[in-house]
Amino acid sequence: MARALEGMRVLDLTVWFQGPVSAQYLADFGAEVIKIERPQGGDQARGVRSIKSLEIGDWNQYFLVINRNKKSVALDLKTEGGREIMYRLVAESDVFLSNLAPSLLESWGLSYEKLKSVRPDIIYATNTGYGRQGDVSKPSFDMTVQALTGIMARLGEPGEPPIYLGMGSGDAYGGIMSALGIVLALYQRKRTGRGQCLDASLYGAQLFLAAPFLQSFLAGNESAALQQSRKQVENPLWNLYPTSGKWVYLCEPNEDARWAALCRAFGDAQLAADPRFASAAGRREHNEALIEVIEAHALRHDHEALMDAFRREGLVASPVNNLADVIRDEQAWRNNYFMKTWCEEVQREVDIRGLPITLSKTPGEVHCLGPQLGQDTELVMMELLGYEWDEIETMKAKGAIP
């Protein structure tokens, strides 16, 4: 079956998360992605065996999942021989992608201007921390950038600590932005024949993630920047409530018909007759009292029984699942949001996060997990670049390849 990005070749000089996951999205849909790594140790993520000293399994899921469907070529780009091989790879590729510091790339002879001289229509993509303009060039991590965006300060109850969205969420989102930028640039090249340089920074991606609250603030709603107490929301029918099992997010407009449906779900006819809550204006005016009433009713119900009642009344609500709940969700498996694949490292099938996009004619796939360091070096040099075996031996002797 044809693949959506079949025929596209990407050089993936990235480490850790945002850059590798950007290339992973491309590889999932058929791009040939050649991961370029340093001969000693490769991508630092190869060493991740725990997060904050907590064991995360007997296989390196951190590296293997976001580098799936890729080849690995080990080059020492500090050597003349390594750069020579790299330039030959660039001449045969459509995209150069890196999340290393622009100054480091320049010191290795890998600036956009240099690579453009090798292949004039190259798509040169970088993932910086804070954007290529301006003076900020300090290290960036998902947490530090998320802290800058206003997202963390907006979440949580007033007076309580800010909330970090979770490990790698901004990186993954930044990776999507990067992959989108690459596909846009390739589309433009197809129309004009011209390549270009693009950047998808972690900061830019997470500022975009902050919408719509950020946009609301830009439009003059200063409260959009503040933590909001769930006990004071203007519309109690659109709020988070605890049941006797887990939390539920109820998402209904403040309309009489929806209020009546909620009262029926609670089995409380008297509540519907309470004059304080009889109109939308009354529910808004007495919002704090109504939130207390709804919370008390929700807590009296078993979680599953309440969800059944909500479904019968057509109320829009979802349980607040934890990760153990969601990996059992048949809907996620049937849509390939979770998948099973073979893991060479532990010689068994493992569960992985799958594909967030569904294409009917050219679907994505996962045919292998992350490659071993440098496993494709000699094959790529011979089959793609035309090196003879004695030339490869010479490069080894020079330390350009392991």
Disulfide bonds with the S-S distance in Angstrom:
none
